[in-house]
């Protein structure tokens, strides 16, 4: 099942390259494997969302709420996470090369 947010279909595998989803309410959505390269998610609420395997490279996640988000295997290369809340997020095998504004917890494997 999909929903429409800001004119974009939100569903697993969605192609949201360069999409403007700033400020969007995307709580608990399933975006497994979505292609969100360069998407604008400024201050979006993705709490509890499934972003497993999603490509968020170069995405703007400034001030986004990513509480409890599953980012297992996601590509966040070059994404801007300045001020993003990643409390309880799962980042297992996530690609974080060149991210802006993200400091891995001390002792992590990143």
C-alpha positions as CSV (number, residue, x, y, z in Angstrom):
1,X,0.0,0.0,0.0
2,X,1.3,3.5,-0.8
3,X,0.4,7.0,0.3
4,X,0.9,10.3,-1.5
5,X,3.0,13.0,0.2
6,X,3.7,16.3,-1.6
7,X,2.7,14.7,-4.8
8,X,5.1,11.7,-4.4
9,X,4.0,8.1,-4.0
10,X,5.5,6.8,-0.8
11,X,6.1,3.0,-1.0
12,X,8.8,0.4,-0.9
13,X,11.3,0.9,-3.8
14,X,9.9,4.3,-4.6
15,X,12.0,6.5,-6.9
16,X,12.2,9.8,-5.1
17,X,15.4,11.2,-6.6
18,X,15.6,14.9,-5.8
19,X,12.1,14.9,-4.3
20,X,11.1,17.8,-2.1
21,X,9.8,16.2,1.0
22,X,10.9,19.0,3.4
23,X,8.7,19.1,6.6
24,X,6.8,16.0,5.5
25,X,5.2,13.6,8.0
26,X,6.7,10.3,7.0
27,X,6.3,8.5,10.4
28,X,6.3,4.7,10.2
29,X,6.4,4.6,6.3
30,X,7.9,1.7,4.5
31,X,10.5,3.0,2.1
32,X,12.5,-0.2,1.9
33,X,15.0,0.1,-1.0
34,X,13.8,3.5,-2.0
35,X,16.0,5.7,-4.3
36,X,16.1,9.1,-2.6
37,X,19.4,10.5,-4.0
38,X,19.5,14.2,-3.4
39,X,16.1,14.3,-1.8
40,X,15.2,17.3,0.4
41,X,14.0,16.0,3.7
42,X,14.7,19.1,5.7
43,X,13.0,18.8,9.1
44,X,10.9,15.8,7.9
45,X,9.6,13.4,10.5
46,X,10.6,9.8,9.6
47,X,10.3,8.4,13.1
48,X,9.9,4.6,13.0
49,X,10.3,4.4,9.2
50,X,11.8,1.5,7.4
51,X,14.6,2.8,5.2
52,X,16.4,-0.5,4.9
53,X,18.6,-0.5,1.8
54,X,17.5,2.9,0.8
55,X,19.8,5.2,-1.2
56,X,19.8,8.6,0.6
57,X,23.2,9.7,-0.8
58,X,23.5,13.5,-0.9
59,X,20.1,13.9,0.7
60,X,19.3,16.9,2.9
61,X,18.3,15.5,6.3
62,X,19.0,18.7,8.2
63,X,16.9,18.8,11.4
64,X,15.1,15.6,10.4
65,X,13.5,13.4,13.0
66,X,14.9,9.9,12.5
67,X,14.0,8.4,15.9
68,X,13.9,4.6,15.7
69,X,14.5,4.5,11.9
70,X,15.8,1.3,10.4
71,X,18.7,2.4,8.1
72,X,20.2,-1.1,7.8
73,X,22.4,-1.2,4.7
74,X,21.2,2.3,3.6
75,X,23.5,4.6,1.7
76,X,23.9,8.0,3.4
77,X,27.1,8.9,1.6
78,X,27.4,12.7,1.4
79,X,24.1,13.3,3.2
80,X,23.7,16.3,5.5
81,X,22.5,15.1,8.9
82,X,23.2,18.4,10.7
83,X,20.9,18.6,13.7
84,X,19.1,15.3,12.8
85,X,17.8,13.2,15.7
86,X,19.0,9.6,15.2
87,X,18.0,8.4,18.7
88,X,17.5,4.7,18.6
89,X,18.2,4.5,14.8
90,X,19.7,1.3,13.4
91,X,22.7,2.0,11.2
92,X,24.0,-1.6,10.7
93,X,26.1,-1.7,7.5
94,X,24.9,1.8,6.5
95,X,27.3,3.7,4.2
96,X,28.3,6.9,6.0
97,X,31.3,8.1,3.9
98,X,31.3,11.9,3.6
99,X,28.2,12.5,5.7
100,X,27.9,16.0,7.2
101,X,26.9,16.6,10.8
102,X,27.0,13.0,11.9
103,X,29.4,11.7,14.6
104,X,29.3,8.0,15.2
105,X,29.0,6.9,18.8
106,X,32.4,6.3,20.4
107,X,33.5,2.8,20.1
108,X,31.4,2.1,17.0
109,X,32.7,0.3,14.0
110,X,32.0,3.3,11.6
